[in-house]
Each structure stands twice: as structure tokens, then as C-alpha cells.
Amino acid sequence: MTIADLWHILRKHLTTVILVFVAVFAAVAVVTFVMPPKYTATAELFATYTSSSDSQDTSSDMNSGASYLSTQIKTYPSLVKTESILKPVIKDLGLDMTVDDLADAVTATNPTNTFMVDISVENGDAGQSAAIANSVAENLAKQISSSLYSSSTSGSSPIELSVVQKAQTPTSPSSPKIPLYLAVGFVLALILAVAAALLKDVLNTKVDGSEDAKELTDTSSLGSVPRSDAFNDEAPAIVSRPNSMEAEEFRRIRSNISFLSPTATEKGHLLVITSTEPSEGKTTISANIAASIAEEGKTVLLIDSDLRHPSVAHRLKIEGHVGLSHILSGQATPRDVVQPYWKPNLHILPAGKRPANASILLNSDIMRELIEQALKQYDYVIIDTAPMTVANEATVFGRIADGVVMVVGRGVADKKDLKATVESLKTAEVPVFGFILNFANPKKIHSNNYYYYYSDNPRKNGRQPKGKHL
């Protein structure tokens, strides 16, 4: 993954990144400021070695003593946490804690290459932390100097610990370290936010927006159609709600389609509309595009070629028992089944009854002749085909039209299936002219500006209820 790919994913899941970052950083900040303060006081001791011999110390004795002292002093950090040292401290100071509790609060260290012992105590009370540190230091010195090394002959210890620096009452807490904790929280929040975006991108197998569709189809967007109850009406939005945001979006799509310049046969343009999965709203898109082009005065024929699952007639509430399947089987002529709709220049050819041999009929010479004849009579012939995961007729018609228009349903289209569909069309040398994102998030498309401009009461109607496409 390149930096550009990572940036693309972060932009796509920007909301997730922001929410995770704010949540994690806020949690760290709350814990930091709620955490009770702790104070650390440190006492320092110095160890010396005294030979038990009455004779004058030789160089050899001094080296031997230094070696012995350096070995012994390394054990003192562990010795500090023992009962013999801490129990007298608890008794002297009247502490309400066990030896184990006190051992957790005491830390002893021997700085490298020194005969020093540093005893630090962390406690919620600044004064008590200093008192405990000094008491531990005194008891350690007492134990080392008297009982641990004392011999029956001399009665004194060869090692003596002296307190060279008493612990002072700390004036500021040592924990929590607010700047450090917040800096760590910032870095942690940033890492988790990026990880959440990457995880969401991996787990999300559905197309989530125009950026996904553009990347997978390797082509540009012709428009984005939001979810809206405008598509619950029997008629297309251009017909039932001509001043709506949805109608304006299809006028925008109409303008973009006019620049596609598909191959013309003497007069007309062939527009093949397909999708990868069922339920991506392909029929709704096809009907609205047909109406938007007809609104401009062009002659349009909308053909429902999805003989396995006819839906145009049902969508537009027109007679659909007789249609394309009857023409292809020789039972009717186009004149018998083509129906005018809304305007004299907009005609609909329903699919008719479902035949058993849909693939054979749609790949027949009669179908090709029908398309060629229609292109001579209409400015635009729009074919609503079956989804690519169901049948391959879109490829056949796409070769005639020199390309197809993909309808991509947000949250419906599977990324892998869409990519496979585009690769299949590419193998067949059928380019994708562009895609139309259906069920788009209204907050992420430009059409909101149109709605406020055309609506009589934008404050009241600014938010459209959710609806379902066919």
C-alpha cells in the first residue's frame, strides 16, 4: 500500500477516523485528569568498607574490599523490600499498610559504577512519601551496619551505609505526567484511528460511495442519485416532481450522457444500462433517464430487455403482458406492443411474458434488426438489461452500442463482483462509458444545492425521507 492509497482510505472513512481519534484521545485525557496525583521523594545513601584488620590497609586489601563492596551493594535494592527493613518502618510511622503494600511503593536503585543507593517512595501524600523514604534509608543503614554483617569476634560490620541526602517533601506530583500522557494519548489515538479506517475498508465489501465506484470501474461518474421517497411514485421524478432535487440530478445525468457520443446508426444513439447485482435500482434509473431525455424534446424508446425479471411495466404501471418477448418469438410486431408514455416522443417497449429461452431470443438476429430499426426512428434507444451476475446480454448489446453505462448501488454492489464485471466487459472489448451511483448519501452530493434553490420551502423540505428503489 502506498501513501496515496492510505490517504485515499483515510479520506473515504474520514468520519470513522475523526470519531475514533476523538474517543480515544478523550478517554486518555479523562483518565489523565481523573487519576489521583502521586508524589515521589528520594533519599540517598553512601556505602563504605572498613577492614576488620588492625594493621594498616594494603593496596591489595583495598582492592579486595572495593570488590566485595561492589558485589554486596547490588543486593541492597532487593534487600530494601524485605520484612526486616520495612516492618520497622511501618511500626515507627504507624502506617496502615502491609509489608507487601509498602514494598510496592518503595524503589531502590544502585547507580552504575557507584557505591550509592537511592531509595524512592511514591505516595499520594507528599509529606508521607518523604517520611517513608527517610525511615527506609535509616532502617537499611541500621540493618547493614549492625546485624547483617556483624561478627562474633569484632562486633562491627565491615560495610557502613550513611545517609548523605535526606528525602525532601516534593512540591509537585511526579504522576500523572500530564504532557507526556496527553502526547502518548495523541499518538495512540492517531494509530487506532488509522487502524480503524483500514479495518473498516477491509471488512466493508460493499461499494460505499463514488470514490469506490470510480476506482473499481476506472471511469468517471455521470451522476449520483440519492435515496428519496420521490422514487416511490409510479411516475419518474421528472414527471411527478419536476422541480425536485431528484429531477435536477437526472437532468445533470442527461447532460453528461449527451457528451458520451455513442456510435450512431444513421440517427439514433443506443444507450445500454446495466448493473452488477439485482436491486441496484437499474430500472428506476433507466426510466428516469428516458423521461429526462424526452423532456428535452428528443424521441426516446425505452426497451425492457430483462426477460427473466421484467420490471419496467410494473415500475411505470403500464400494460406489460405483451412486449419484447412476443416480438422476438414472432407473435407480435413493434407497432402492436410499443406504448406511448407521458409525452408523444417517449415510447416504452415492455418485456412481455417471461420466455423459457430468454438468452436465445435476446441474441437472435431479430433482436439486432429491432435495435437497428429503432435507431432509425428514435434519437435515443435505451435498453434496460439484466444484471451482469444474472445474464450476459449487456455485453452483447454493449458491443452494438460500443459501451455500457453501469448503475452502482451504494451498499448493494459488491466490490469484488463489480470489479469482475468491469474486467469481463473489458475482456469482451466493451468499455464502460461511466457509472451512476444510486442510493447515494444526500449529504455527500452536490444536488442538495439544487433542492434548496428549487424548493418552495427549503427549511421544511430540506431533508428527504428514505425510500426504496425498485
C-alpha positions in Angstrom: 0.0 0.0 0.0 1.3 3.4 -1.0 0.9 6.7 0.9 -1.6 7.8 -1.7 -3.6 4.6 -1.1 -3.6 5.2 2.6 -4.6 8.8 2.2 -7.4 7.7 -0.1 -8.7 5.3 2.5 -8.5 7.9 5.3 -10.4 10.4 3.2 -13.1 7.8 2.4 -13.5 6.9 6.1 -12.9 10.4 7.4 -15.9 10.2 9.8 -14.6 7.0 11.3 -11.1 8.4 11.7 -12.4 11.5 13.5 -14.7 9.6 15.8 -12.1 7.0 16.8 -9.4 9.7 17.3 -11.7 11.9 19.5 -13.0 9.0 21.5 -9.5 7.5 22.3 -7.9 10.9 23.0 -10.8 12.0 25.2 -10.6 8.7 27.1 -6.9 9.2 27.7 -7.4 12.8 28.8 -10.2 11.9 31.2 -8.1 9.1 32.8 -5.1 11.5 33.0 -7.0 14.3 34.7 -9.1 12.0 37.0 -6.0 9.9 38.1 -5.0 10.9 41.7 -1.7 12.6 42.0 1.3 10.7 43.3 4.4 12.3 44.9 7.9 10.8 44.8 10.6 11.5 47.5 14.2 10.2 47.3 16.8 9.6 49.9 20.4 8.8 49.1 22.9 6.6 51.0 26.7 6.0 50.5 28.4 2.7 51.3 31.9 2.4 52.7 34.0 -0.6 53.5 36.1 -0.8 56.7 38.7 -3.6 57.1 38.4 -5.6 60.3 42.2 -5.9 60.5 44.1 -3.7 62.9 47.1 -3.4 60.6 47.4 -0.8 58.0 45.4 -1.5 54.9 47.5 -2.6 52.0 46.7 -1.9 48.3 45.6 -5.5 48.0 43.2 -5.2 50.9 41.7 -2.0 49.5 41.1 -3.6 46.1 39.6 -6.7 47.8 37.3 -4.5 49.9 36.1 -2.5 46.9 35.4 -5.6 45.0 33.5 -7.1 48.0 31.5 -3.9 48.5 30.6 -3.6 44.8 29.3 -7.1 44.9 27.3 -6.7 48.1 25.7 -3.3 47.2 24.0 -4.8 44.2 21.8 -6.9 46.6 20.6 -3.9 48.5 17.7 -2.9 46.1 16.2 -6.3 46.7 17.0 -6.2 50.5 15.1 -2.9 50.8 11.8 -4.7 50.0 12.2 -7.4 52.7 10.3 -7.6 56.0 13.4 -6.9 58.1 13.7 -3.4 56.6 10.0 -2.4 56.0 8.3 -3.8 59.2 10.2 -1.4 61.5 9.2 1.5 59.1 5.5 0.6 59.4 5.9 0.4 63.2 7.8 3.7 63.5 5.5 5.7 61.3 2.3 4.0 62.3 1.4 3.2 58.7 -1.9 1.4 57.9 -0.5 -0.9 55.3 1.1 -4.3 54.9 4.8 -5.1 54.1 3.7 -6.0 50.6 1.8 -2.7 50.1 4.8 -0.8 51.3 7.2 -2.8 49.1 5.1 -1.8 46.1 5.6 1.9 46.9 9.4 1.7 47.6 12.0 1.5 44.8 15.7 1.2 45.5 18.5 1.5 42.9 22.2 1.3 42.7 23.5 3.8 40.1 26.1 2.1 37.8 29.7 2.2 39.0 28.9 3.9 42.3 28.6 3.0 45.9 25.4 4.9 46.2 21.9 3.6 47.0 18.9 5.7 46.0 15.6 5.0 47.8 12.5 6.4 46.3 8.9 6.3 47.6 5.8 7.1 45.7 2.8 8.1 47.8 -0.4 10.1 47.5 0.7 12.3 50.4 3.8 14.4 49.7 4.9 14.6 53.3 4.4 10.9 53.9 6.4 9.9 50.9 9.4 11.9 52.3 9.0 10.4 55.8 8.8 6.8 54.5 11.9 7.3 52.3 13.9 8.6 55.2 12.7 5.9 57.5 13.5 3.2 55.0 17.0 4.7 54.4 17.7 4.8 58.2 16.5 1.2 58.7 18.5 -0.1 55.8 21.6 1.7 57.2 20.9 0.3 60.6 20.5 -3.3 59.4 23.6 -3.2 57.3 25.8 -1.6 59.9 24.6 -3.7 62.9 23.1 -7.1 62.4 23.7 -8.4 58.8 27.5 -8.2 58.8 28.4 -8.2 62.4 30.7 -10.9 63.5 31.1 -12.5 66.9 34.7 -11.5 67.1 34.7 -7.9 66.1 31.1 -6.9 66.8 31.0 -4.5 63.9 30.1 -4.6 60.2 32.7 -4.1 57.5 30.2 -2.2 55.5 28.6 1.0 56.6 25.8 2.9 55.0 25.5 6.7 55.6 22.5 8.9 54.7 24.1 11.6 52.6 20.9 13.2 51.3 17.6 13.1 53.2 14.4 13.0 51.2 12.7 16.4 50.9 9.0 16.9 50.7 8.1 17.1 47.0 6.4 20.3 45.9 4.8 18.9 42.7 3.4 15.5 41.8 5.5 13.0 39.9 2.5 11.3 38.5 0.5 11.7 36.3 2.8 13.4 33.9 0.1 15.3 32.1 2.1 16.5 29.0 3.6 13.0 28.5 0.3 11.2 28.9 -1.5 13.5 26.5 1.3 13.1 24.0 1.1 9.4 24.3 -2.7 9.6 24.0 -2.5 11.7 20.9 -0.2 9.2 19.2 -2.3 6.2 20.4 -5.5 7.9 19.2 -3.9 8.6 15.8 -2.7 5.0 15.4 -6.1 3.5 16.4 -8.0 5.9 14.1 -5.9 4.9 11.1 -6.2 1.2 12.1 -10.0 1.6 12.4 -10.2 3.1 8.9 -8.0 0.3 7.4 -10.1 -2.3 9.2 -13.4 -0.8 8.0 -12.1 -0.6 4.5 -11.1 -4.3 4.6 -14.3 -5.5 6.2 -16.6 -3.4 4.0 -17.2 -5.5 0.9 -19.9 -3.2 -0.5 -19.4 -0.1 -2.6 -19.6 2.9 -0.2 -19.5 5.9 -2.5 -18.4 7.5 -5.7 -14.7 7.0 -4.9 -15.2 3.3 -4.6 -17.1 3.1 -7.8 -14.6 5.3 -9.7 -11.7 3.2 -8.5 -13.4 -0.2 -9.4 -14.8 0.9 -12.8 -11.8 3.0 -13.8 -14.2 5.6 -15.2 -15.9 8.8 -14.3 -19.3 9.5 -12.6 -22.3 10.5 -14.7 -24.2 11.5 -11.5 -25.3 10.5 -8.0 -28.9 9.7 -7.2 -29.9 9.9 -3.5 -32.3 7.8 -1.6 -35.7 9.5 -1.7 -39.4 8.9 -1.5 -39.7 10.6 -4.9 -38.9 7.2 -6.4 -41.8 5.6 -4.6 -44.2 7.3 -7.1 -45.4 5.4 -10.1 -44.0 8.0 -12.5 -40.4 9.0 -12.8 -39.3 12.0 -10.7 -39.1 14.1 -13.9 -42.8 13.5 -14.4 -44.1 13.5 -10.8 -41.8 16.0 -9.2 -40.2 18.2 -12.0 -39.0 20.8 -9.6 -37.3 18.4 -7.1 -33.7 17.8 -6.3 -34.1 14.3 -7.8 -35.4 15.6 -11.1 -32.5 18.1 -11.4 -30.0 15.3 -10.8 -31.4 13.4 -13.7 -31.1 16.5 -15.9 -27.5 16.7 -14.9 -27.1 13.0 -15.8 -28.8 13.7 -19.1 -26.3 16.5 -19.9 -23.4 14.1 -19.1 -24.8 11.4 -21.3 -25.0 13.8 -24.2 -21.2 14.0 -24.1 -20.7 10.2 -24.3 -21.2 10.3 -28.1 -22.1 6.6 -28.5 -21.9 5.2 -32.0 -24.9 6.3 -34.1 -26.6 4.3 -36.7 -27.8 7.0 -39.2 -29.7 8.8 -36.5 -30.2 7.4 -33.0 -27.9 6.7 -30.1 -28.0 3.4 -28.3 -27.7 3.6 -24.5 -27.2 0.3 -22.7 -27.8 0.5 -18.9 -26.8 -2.4 -16.7 -25.7 -3.2 -13.2 -23.7 -5.9 -11.4 -26.2 -7.1 -8.8 -30.0 -7.2 -8.8 -31.7 -4.5 -6.7 -29.3 -1.7 -7.5 -32.1 0.5 -8.9 -31.2 0.0 -12.6 -34.9 0.1 -13.8 -35.6 3.3 -11.8 -32.5 4.9 -13.3 -33.4 3.8 -16.8 -37.0 5.1 -16.6 -35.9 8.5 -15.2 -33.1 8.9 -17.8 -35.6 8.1 -20.6 -38.0 10.7 -19.2 -35.3 13.3 -18.8 -34.2 13.0 -22.4 -37.8 13.0 -23.6 -38.3 16.2 -21.6 -35.7 17.9 -23.8 -37.8 17.1 -26.9 -35.8 14.1 -28.1 -37.6 10.9 -29.3 -36.9 8.1 -26.9 -37.6 4.4 -26.9 -37.1 2.5 -23.6 -36.7 -1.2 -24.0 -37.1 -3.7 -21.1 -34.8 -6.5 -22.2 -34.7 -8.2 -18.8 -36.9 -11.0 -19.9 -36.1 -13.0 -16.8 -37.4 -10.4 -14.4 -39.5 -7.8 -16.2 -39.9 -4.6 -14.2 -40.3 -1.5 -16.5 -44.0 -2.1 -17.0 -44.6 -2.7 -13.3 -42.5 0.4 -12.4 -44.4 2.7 -14.7 -47.8 1.0 -14.1 -48.5 0.3 -17.8 -49.7 -2.9 -19.6 -46.9 -5.4 -19.6 -48.4 -8.7 -20.6 -47.4 -8.3 -24.2 -43.9 -7.0 -25.2 -40.4 -7.7 -26.4 -40.7 -11.5 -25.9 -43.6 -11.6 -28.3 -41.8 -9.7 -31.0 -38.7 -11.9 -30.7 -40.9 -15.1 -30.9 -42.8 -13.8 -33.9 -46.1 -13.4 -32.1 -46.4 -9.6 -32.4 -44.8 -6.6 -34.2 -43.4 -3.5 -32.6 -46.4 -1.5 -33.7 -48.6 -3.8 -31.6 -46.7 -3.6 -28.3 -44.8 -0.3 -28.1 -46.7 2.2 -25.9 -46.5 5.9 -25.6 -45.9 7.3 -22.1 -46.2 10.8 -20.7 -45.2 12.6 -23.9 -45.7 11.7 -27.5 -41.9 11.4 -28.0 -41.4 8.9 -25.2 -42.2 5.2 -26.0 -41.9 2.1 -23.9 -41.4 -1.4 -25.1 -42.2 -3.8 -22.1 -40.5 -7.1 -21.8 -43.8 -9.1 -22.0 -44.2 -12.6 -20.5 -41.2 -14.5 -19.3 -40.0 -16.9 -22.0 -38.1 -20.1 -21.3 -35.4 -19.3 -23.8 -34.6 -15.7 -23.0 -30.9 -15.9 -23.9 -31.6 -17.3 -27.3 -34.2 -14.6 -28.1 -32.1 -11.7 -27.0 -29.1 -12.9 -29.0 -31.1 -13.5 -32.1 -31.0 -11.7 -35.4 -34.5 -10.4 -34.8 -33.3 -8.5 -31.8 -30.4 -6.9 -33.7 -32.8 -5.9 -36.5 -35.2 -4.5 -33.9 -32.4 -2.3 -32.5 -31.2 -1.2 -35.9 -34.8 -0.2 -37.0 -35.4 1.6 -33.7 -32.2 3.6 -34.1 -33.6 4.9 -37.4 -36.8 6.1 -35.8 -35.6 7.4 -32.4 -33.0 9.9 -31.2 -32.2 7.6 -28.2 -32.9 3.9 -27.7 -32.3 2.9 -24.1 -32.0 -0.7 -23.2 -32.6 -1.8 -19.6 -30.7 -5.1 -19.4 -30.4 -7.9 -16.8 -27.7 -7.5 -14.1 -24.4 -8.9 -15.2 -24.3 -11.5 -12.4 -27.6 -12.9 -13.8 -27.0 -12.8 -17.6 -24.6 -11.5 -20.1 -26.9 -9.7 -22.6 -25.4 -6.4 -21.5 -22.2 -7.4 -23.2 -24.0 -8.3 -26.4 -25.8 -5.0 -26.5 -22.8 -3.1 -25.3 -20.8 -4.3 -28.4 -23.5 -2.8 -30.6 -23.5 0.4 -28.6 -19.7 0.5 -28.2 -20.1 0.6 -24.4 -22.4 0.5 -21.4 -23.5 2.7 -18.5 -23.1 1.0 -15.1 -25.6 1.6 -12.3 -23.8 1.1 -9.0 -26.0 0.8 -5.9 -24.3 2.1 -2.8 -24.4 -0.6 -0.1 -25.7 -3.1 -2.6 -23.0 -3.6 -5.2 -20.2 -6.0 -4.0 -16.7 -4.7 -4.7 -15.4 -8.0 -6.0 -18.4 -8.6 -8.2 -18.2 -5.0 -9.7 -14.5 -5.4 -10.4 -15.2 -8.8 -12.0 -18.0 -7.3 -14.1 -15.7 -4.5 -15.4 -13.0 -7.0 -16.2 -15.4 -9.2 -18.0 -16.6 -6.2 -20.1 -13.0 -5.3 -20.8 -12.2 -8.8 -22.0 -15.2 -8.6 -24.4 -13.9 -5.2 -25.5 -16.9 -3.4 -24.2 -15.9 -0.2 -22.4 -17.8 1.4 -19.5 -18.8 4.9 -20.5 -19.4 5.9 -16.9 -21.3 5.0 -13.8 -24.3 6.3 -12.0 -24.2 6.0 -8.2 -27.6 5.0 -6.8 -28.8 5.3 -3.2 -26.1 7.9 -2.6 -25.8 9.8 0.7 -27.7 13.1 0.2 -25.1 14.9 2.3 -22.3 14.0 0.0 -23.7 15.0 -3.3 -23.9 18.4 -5.0 -27.7 18.0 -5.6 -28.6 19.5 -2.2 -27.8 22.9 -3.7 -30.4 22.3 -6.4 -33.0 21.3 -3.9 -32.7 24.4 -1.8 -32.8 26.5 -5.0 -35.9 24.9 -6.5 -37.9 24.1 -3.3 -40.7 26.4 -2.3 -40.0 25.7 1.4 -36.4 24.5 1.8 -36.4 24.8 5.6 -39.4 22.3 5.8 -38.4 20.0 2.9 -34.6 20.2 3.1 -34.4 16.6 4.3 -36.0 13.8 2.3 -37.3 10.7 3.9 -35.6 7.5 2.9 -37.2 5.4 0.2 -36.5 2.3 -1.8 -35.7 2.0 -5.4 -37.0 -0.9 -7.5 
